[in-house]
Amino acid sequence: MKRRCALIGTGGLLLARRAAYGQPERKIHRIGVLTSFTGADYAGPQPANANAKALLRGLGELGYVYGQHYVTEVRSAEGNMGRIPVVAADLVQLGVDVIVAAGPTLVAIKSATATVPVVMSAGIDPLGDGLIKSLSRPGSNFTGLSHQFADGAGKLLELLKELVPGTAPMAVLWDRGSRSPWQAAQAAATSRGWKLQSLEVKDASEIEAAFKSATDARAGALLVLTGQHAYANRQRITELATRHRLPAMFDLRPYVDAGGLISYGADLVDIWRQAARFVDKILKGAKPAELPVEQPTRFELIINLKTAKAIGLTIPSAMRLRADELIE
């Protein structure tokens, strides 16, 4: 029976024995990679996906050679979030040495295994999701990096307020996966005397209705918090924001690459590169339960001037000067 390409394994083709007789066989580590997107973009020694490239680059910087020291085993839900638990379980059953994953896929891995080491390449809310017991001592099979940072929600709201000053409420799109950032946004807004409008979505099908609620309430701007649904639907969200002429702030760059207005957040590519350090330590015998989870140290402010023009918004000159990149 033909299997979909969602289950992509490259390791089986590369685990050949060393040609020279009498030499001990080198152990080739199998690194599992779980993604909710196109698996083919993450597979092989020269993946198309920028994050996957960064992971392999990080491993190369540590002396690892693909096919000689390790191979990757990629499993993907191919955009179908409902399939994540299935492909997560499949990856665990392969008996890989360590799994690298990010975002909502991490919760599915938690349900699939409590023993296989997992390196988070950008966990959304590892504490809130119950993946770890603390940042300093995870106490589980999870470690790695989170893309959250101290007062992140407050910083995002401040930038949004600078972009769109006034008394109109700021709408916040969030879901169960971004509950903790939403709560942080509420606290930040209360301390600053700003009004927020909650746009909770329980399913991706509710995204369009959320935008209607924002425009009906005359929200002046929108903050999108990455959780279970936003990132996977970023193209749709950015298109809706432009159609409604609603200035939107995002917490990760890929939204701006998809046509969003502005983002401020951790450099995801750098996080995936840094994940290689955790993989290296685990392959050398370290226990994930004892490896502190790291928070990002590199941030980027990206502004899409084309989108600003499309919605009739003038970007303040001071903000333009601070931007790490302006997309024309």
Secondary structure, DSSP 8 states (H G I E B T S, - for coil): ----TTEEE-HHHH----SSTTS-----EEEEEEESS-GGGT-SSS-SSHHHHHHHHHHHHTT--BTTTEEEEEEE-TT-GGGHHHHHHHHHHTT-SEEEE-TTHHHHHHHH-SSS-EEEEEES-TTTTTS-S-SS---SSEEEEES--TTHHHHHHHHHHHHS-SSS-EEEEE-GGGHHHHHHHHHHHHHHT--EEEEE-SSGGGHHHHHHHHHHTT-SEEEE--SSSTGGGHHHHHHHHHHTT--EEESSHHHHHTT-SEEEEE-HHHHHHHHHHHHHHHHTT--GGGS--B----EEEEEEHHHHHHTT----HHHHHH-SEEE-
